[in-house]
């Protein structure tokens, strides 16, 4: 049953990496937002 692909991110449907990608983009966006505010 467990094929080793479900590492906690995936939900068994192959789309778990999209959630990881969205989280990564949000974190990077927040970092850029904070950096641009600090340069003012």
VENZI-V29091 format. One record per run of one state. SS is the DSSP state (a for helix, b for strand, c for the rest). FROM is the first residue (numbers start at 0). TO is the last residue. If there is no record, write none. Layout:
{{SS;FROM;TO} {SS;FROM;TO}}
//
This chain:
{{c;0;14} {a;15;37} {c;38;39}}
//
